[in-house]
Amino acid sequence: MISNKYLLKALSFYALLAVTACSSNTINTPNTQQDKRISTTALNLKALQSLTTITPQLAKHRVVFIGEQHDQYADHLNQLAVIKNLHKYWGERTSIGLEMTQQPYQSTLNDYIAGKISERGLLQGVQWYDRWRYDFRLYRPIFDYAKANNIPLIALNIPKELTQKITKVGIKGLSTAERQQLPTLIDRSNPNYTKRISSVFSKHLHTSSKSIDKFLDAQLAWDEGMAFAAAKYLKKNPMARMVILAGGGHVISRSGIPDRLDRQLGTSSAVVLNNITGTPSLNQGDYLLFSLEMKLAPAGLMGIMMTDSKNGVSVKSLSPHSAALKAGIEKGDIVLEIDGQAIKSSSDVKLWGLDKKPDENVELKIRRKNMILIKKLKLTGRTPLQKHRNH
């Protein structure tokens, strides 16, 4: 967790760059055939601003978006720093909108903030490791701060089942009940949005969608659905302010969620970006955060790839030289218990291992054909961050 004081003392580590500090300079390069005009971007290093300096400007907006790469811990610490500073201005009006949780599970978020359920209950209730999958420790400081300060957490995302179906049949292929889960208006008027999503489609060879039109439909439903959920909360709570945490692709250039939310609220939001690649430009957002890479402490791992099956959680594969392989675990084994805890799904395994550390001893109860076996192993400590598609 990075404090505002640390941000001010170490701007070389957490430098907040105002995108408006960039200027365009055109260089004329002589050529025997023709002059080539090369556009060069310059950043005025004397114009760097601290988070404290720009927070009053951010606080004037009703909504502040903070983009992220989901698996980058530094991005989430940046988000937390912005939330803390805005909370000083907004106070009890503060809320946090989350791409990471889906709308049907709002009651679980409410129960967590109210102290009715534990962190484990939260993760089980929102089906974190089935629906989001990234290591919760990346987001834990944000959730802890929200709970400690009674800040509402708002589920923005549409159900993944809906997104998956749209990638296969498009919005027009949805049933009446499914279509009612989406906003009535799906705005397709921005050609730059279509161009950007088409570019993303060409790079996502693993997508389940075989059609660019259906892939575009899914992204439109995703962005419009999140904007609608945020607008619904803010209209119901006229005094509320919201920080929205979402993948950089959903906020950059404003064409994903921001413009859609602004349209519904009749206001103008602020967009803060994290660690973008390439040359920044004025139309990408309002502020840009740069920070050094930070990693979570290594998690204790068994070295098993598991899959859910009709028989239970089975061992799909084992990493070479892993603790599980050395302990005699085999492909096809069914995991029944870990340290006496019943295992019914691979999500149970991830919940069990959330705070496990390298060198901890573990006992597994497994079924192999008709035999029940007990296997003991010592966890190893490779880097735990999972690599998933950034939205």
C-alpha positions in Angstrom: 0.0 0.0 0.0 1.5 3.3 -1.1 0.7 6.4 1.0 0.2 9.9 -0.4 3.2 11.0 1.6 5.3 8.4 -0.2 3.9 9.5 -3.6 5.1 13.0 -2.8 8.5 12.0 -1.7 9.2 9.5 -4.5 7.7 10.8 -7.7 10.4 9.0 -9.6 8.6 5.8 -8.5 5.0 7.0 -8.7 5.0 9.9 -11.1 1.7 11.4 -12.0 1.9 12.9 -15.4 -0.7 15.3 -16.7 -1.4 14.3 -20.3 -2.0 18.0 -21.0 1.7 18.5 -20.4 2.4 16.9 -23.7 2.9 19.1 -26.7 3.3 18.3 -30.4 6.3 19.4 -32.3 6.7 19.1 -36.0 10.2 18.5 -37.4 10.9 19.3 -41.1 13.3 16.7 -42.6 14.6 17.6 -46.0 14.4 14.9 -48.7 15.5 15.0 -52.3 12.0 13.9 -53.4 9.9 15.7 -50.8 9.9 17.0 -47.3 8.8 14.5 -44.7 7.0 15.9 -41.8 7.7 13.9 -38.6 5.4 14.4 -35.6 7.3 14.3 -32.3 5.7 14.4 -28.9 7.5 16.2 -26.0 6.8 16.1 -22.3 7.6 19.0 -20.1 9.3 17.4 -17.1 9.0 20.6 -15.1 5.2 20.3 -15.4 4.9 17.0 -13.5 2.3 17.2 -10.8 1.8 15.3 -7.6 -1.4 13.4 -6.8 -2.2 15.9 -4.1 -2.0 18.7 -6.6 -4.4 17.2 -9.1 -6.8 15.7 -6.7 -8.9 18.9 -6.3 -9.3 18.9 -10.1 -10.4 15.2 -10.1 -12.7 15.8 -7.2 -14.8 18.3 -9.2 -16.0 15.5 -11.4 -18.8 13.2 -10.2 -17.1 10.2 -11.8 -13.4 9.4 -12.0 -12.3 6.4 -14.1 -9.0 4.7 -13.3 -7.8 2.2 -15.9 -5.7 -0.9 -15.1 -3.9 -3.9 -16.3 -5.6 -6.5 -14.3 -2.5 -8.5 -13.3 -0.3 -5.5 -12.4 -0.1 -4.9 -8.7 1.3 -1.4 -9.2 -1.8 -0.3 -11.1 -4.0 -1.3 -8.2 -1.9 0.5 -5.6 -2.2 3.6 -7.9 -5.9 3.1 -7.8 -6.0 2.9 -4.1 -3.9 6.1 -3.8 -6.4 8.0 -6.0 -9.4 6.6 -4.0 -7.8 7.6 -0.7 -7.2 11.2 -1.9 -10.7 11.5 -3.4 -12.2 10.1 -0.3 -10.8 13.1 1.6 -12.8 15.4 -0.6 -15.9 13.4 -1.2 -16.2 11.8 2.2 -19.4 9.7 2.7 -20.5 10.4 -0.9 -17.7 8.2 -2.2 -18.4 4.9 -3.9 -16.3 2.5 -6.0 -17.6 0.9 -9.2 -16.0 -2.5 -10.1 -15.6 -4.2 -13.4 -14.4 -7.2 -11.4 -17.8 -8.1 -10.0 -21.0 -8.8 -11.9 -24.4 -7.2 -11.3 -26.3 -10.2 -10.0 -23.9 -10.3 -7.0 -24.5 -6.8 -5.7 -26.0 -8.1 -2.5 -22.8 -9.9 -1.6 -20.8 -6.7 -1.9 -23.4 -5.0 0.3 -23.1 -7.7 2.9 -19.3 -7.5 2.8 -19.2 -3.7 3.4 -21.8 -4.1 6.2 -19.6 -6.7 7.9 -22.1 -9.5 7.5 -19.7 -11.8 5.7 -16.0 -12.3 5.7 -13.5 -11.9 2.9 -13.9 -15.6 2.1 -17.7 -15.2 2.1 -17.2 -12.3 -0.3 -15.1 -14.3 -2.7 -17.5 -17.3 -2.6 -20.5 -15.0 -3.0 -19.3 -13.2 -6.1 -17.7 -16.4 -7.5 -14.5 -14.5 -7.8 -12.3 -17.4 -9.0 -15.0 -18.6 -11.5 -15.9 -15.2 -12.9 -12.8 -13.0 -12.6 -10.0 -15.4 -11.8 -7.2 -12.9 -11.0 -5.4 -13.3 -7.7 -7.6 -11.5 -5.2 -4.5 -10.3 -3.3 -4.0 -7.8 -6.2 -7.2 -6.1 -5.2 -7.3 -6.8 -1.5 -5.9 -3.4 -0.3 -8.8 -1.7 -2.2 -11.5 -4.0 -0.7 -9.9 -3.6 2.7 -10.0 0.2 2.5 -13.6 0.2 1.3 -14.7 -2.0 4.1 -12.8 -0.1 6.8 -14.3 3.2 5.6 -17.8 1.9 4.8 -17.5 2.9 1.1 -20.2 1.2 -1.1 -18.8 -1.2 -3.7 -20.9 -1.3 -6.9 -21.0 -4.3 -9.2 -20.9 -3.0 -12.8 -20.2 -6.0 -15.0 -22.8 -7.9 -16.9 -23.0 -11.7 -16.3 -20.2 -13.6 -18.1 -22.8 -16.1 -19.4 -24.4 -13.2 -21.3 -21.1 -12.0 -22.7 -20.2 -15.5 -23.8 -23.5 -16.0 -25.5 -23.3 -12.7 -27.3 -19.9 -13.7 -28.8 -21.6 -16.7 -30.3 -25.0 -15.4 -31.4 -24.8 -11.6 -31.2 -27.2 -9.3 -29.4 -30.0 -10.1 -31.9 -29.6 -13.8 -31.0 -30.5 -13.3 -27.4 -33.8 -14.4 -25.9 -36.2 -11.8 -24.7 -35.2 -12.5 -21.1 -31.5 -12.2 -21.9 -32.0 -9.0 -23.9 -33.7 -7.4 -20.9 -30.5 -7.8 -18.9 -28.9 -5.1 -21.2 -29.7 -1.4 -21.6 -32.3 -0.6 -24.2 -29.9 1.7 -26.0 -26.6 0.2 -27.3 -24.8 3.2 -28.9 -22.9 2.2 -32.1 -22.3 5.7 -33.4 -18.6 6.1 -32.6 -16.5 4.9 -35.6 -13.3 5.1 -33.6 -14.7 2.7 -31.1 -15.6 0.2 -33.8 -12.1 0.6 -35.3 -10.4 0.0 -32.0 -12.4 -3.1 -31.1 -11.8 -4.5 -34.6 -8.1 -4.1 -34.0 -8.5 -5.9 -30.7 -10.4 -8.7 -32.4 -7.6 -9.3 -34.9 -5.1 -9.8 -32.0 -7.4 -12.1 -29.9 -7.0 -15.4 -31.7 -8.3 -17.3 -28.7 -11.7 -15.5 -28.6 -14.7 -17.8 -28.7 -16.3 -15.5 -31.3 -15.9 -16.4 -34.9 -17.4 -13.1 -36.1 -16.1 -9.5 -35.7 -19.7 -8.3 -35.6 -20.5 -10.6 -32.7 -17.3 -9.7 -30.9 -18.2 -6.1 -31.3 -21.6 -6.8 -30.0 -20.1 -8.4 -26.9 -17.8 -5.4 -26.2 -20.7 -3.0 -26.8 -22.9 -4.9 -24.3 -20.0 -5.0 -21.8 -19.3 -1.3 -22.0 -22.9 -0.1 -22.3 -23.9 -2.5 -19.5 -21.3 -1.2 -17.1 -22.1 2.4 -17.9 -25.8 1.7 -17.3 -25.1 0.1 -13.9 -23.0 3.0 -12.7 -25.7 5.5 -13.9 -28.4 3.6 -12.2 -26.6 3.8 -8.8 -25.7 7.5 -9.3 -29.2 8.5 -10.3 -30.6 6.7 -7.3 -28.1 8.4 -5.1 -27.9 12.0 -6.4 -25.2 13.1 -4.0 -23.0 10.1 -4.7 -19.6 10.3 -6.4 -17.9 7.3 -7.9 -14.4 6.0 -8.7 -14.7 3.3 -11.4 -12.0 0.7 -11.7 -11.9 -1.1 -15.1 -9.4 -2.4 -17.6 -7.6 0.3 -19.6 -9.3 -0.8 -22.8 -12.7 0.1 -21.3 -11.7 3.7 -20.5 -9.0 4.9 -22.9 -10.1 7.5 -25.4 -13.4 7.7 -23.4 -15.2 5.6 -26.0 -15.8 2.5 -23.9 -17.6 3.3 -20.6 -16.9 7.1 -20.0 -18.7 8.6 -22.9 -21.7 6.3 -22.4 -21.9 7.1 -18.7 -21.6 10.9 -19.4 -24.4 10.6 -22.0 -26.7 9.1 -19.3 -25.8 11.4 -16.5 -25.4 14.6 -18.5 -22.0 15.2 -16.9 -18.3 15.0 -17.8 -16.1 12.4 -16.1 -12.3 12.3 -15.7 -10.2 9.5 -17.0 -6.9 8.5 -15.3 -4.8 5.9 -17.1 -2.2 3.5 -15.8 1.1 2.6 -17.5 0.0 2.7 -21.2 2.3 1.6 -23.9 3.3 3.9 -26.8 3.2 7.6 -27.0 0.5 9.3 -25.0 -1.9 11.6 -26.8 -4.4 14.2 -25.6 -7.5 12.2 -26.6 -6.5 9.1 -24.5 -7.5 10.6 -21.1 -6.9 13.4 -18.6 -4.1 12.0 -16.5 -1.5 9.3 -16.9 0.2 7.3 -14.1 3.6 5.8 -14.5 5.1 3.5 -11.9 7.7 0.8 -11.5 6.6 -2.8 -11.6 5.6 -4.3 -8.3 4.9 -7.9 -7.5 3.0 -9.7 -4.8 4.9 -12.0 -2.5 5.2 -15.5 -4.0 2.4 -17.8 -3.2 2.8 -21.3 -2.1 2.0 -23.6 -5.0 1.5 -27.4 -5.5 2.2 -27.3 -9.2 -1.1 -28.9 -10.2 -3.4 -27.8 -13.1 -6.9 -28.9 -12.0 -10.2 -29.1 -13.8 -13.7 -29.6 -12.7 -15.4 -32.8 -13.8 -18.5 -34.8 -13.0 -16.4 -36.8 -10.6 -15.0 -33.8 -8.8 -11.8 -31.8 -9.1 -9.3 -33.9 -11.1 -5.6 -33.4 -11.7 -5.3 -32.3 -15.4 -1.5 -32.0 -15.4 1.5 -31.5 -13.1 4.4 -29.1 -13.5 7.8 -30.7 -13.9 9.7 -30.9 -10.6 6.6 -29.7 -8.8 5.8 -30.5 -5.1 2.8 -32.5 -6.2 4.8 -34.6 -8.7 7.5 -35.3 -6.0 4.7 -36.3 -3.6 3.3 -38.9 -6.0 0.3 -37.1 -7.3 -0.7 -38.4 -10.7 -2.7 -37.1 -13.7 -6.4 -38.2 -13.2 -6.3 -38.2 -9.4 -9.5 -36.7 -7.8 -8.8 -34.2 -5.0 -11.2 -34.8 -2.2 -9.7 -32.7 0.6 -6.8 -30.3 1.3 -5.7 -30.0 4.9 -9.1 -31.5 5.9 -11.1 -28.9 3.9 -13.6 -30.5 1.4 -12.9 -29.7 -2.2 -15.8 -29.5 -4.5 -14.5 -27.2 -7.3 -11.3 -25.8 -8.5 -12.4 -22.5 -7.0 -12.3 -24.2 -3.6 -8.6 -24.9 -4.3 -7.9 -21.3 -5.1 -9.7 -20.1 -2.0 -7.8 -22.5 0.1 -4.4 -21.4 -1.4 -5.1 -17.6 -1.3 -2.6 -16.9 1.5 -0.5 -20.0 1.4 3.3 -19.5 1.4 6.2 -21.4 0.0 7.6 -24.2 2.2 4.2 -24.8 4.0 3.3 -28.4 4.5 0.1 -29.6 2.9 -1.9 -32.9 3.2 -4.1 -34.0 0.3 -6.8 -36.7 0.3 -7.2 -38.1 -3.1 -9.1 -40.8 -4.9 -7.3 -42.9 -7.5 -9.6 -45.4 -9.1 -11.0 -47.3 -6.2 -8.4 -46.2 -3.7 -8.3 -43.4 -1.2 -4.8 -42.0 -0.6 -3.2 -39.4 1.6 -0.3 -37.5 0.1 1.9 -34.9 1.9 3.9 -32.2 0.2 5.7 -29.0 0.7 4.6 -26.0 -1.3 7.0 -24.2 -3.7 7.2 -20.5 -4.4 7.0 -19.4 -8.0 5.4 -16.1 -9.0 1.7 -16.6 -8.7 0.3 -13.9 -11.1 -1.9 -15.4 -13.7 -1.8 -14.1 -17.3 -5.3 -13.4 -18.7 -6.6 -11.2 -21.4 -6.6 -7.5 -20.4 -10.1 -5.8 -21.3 
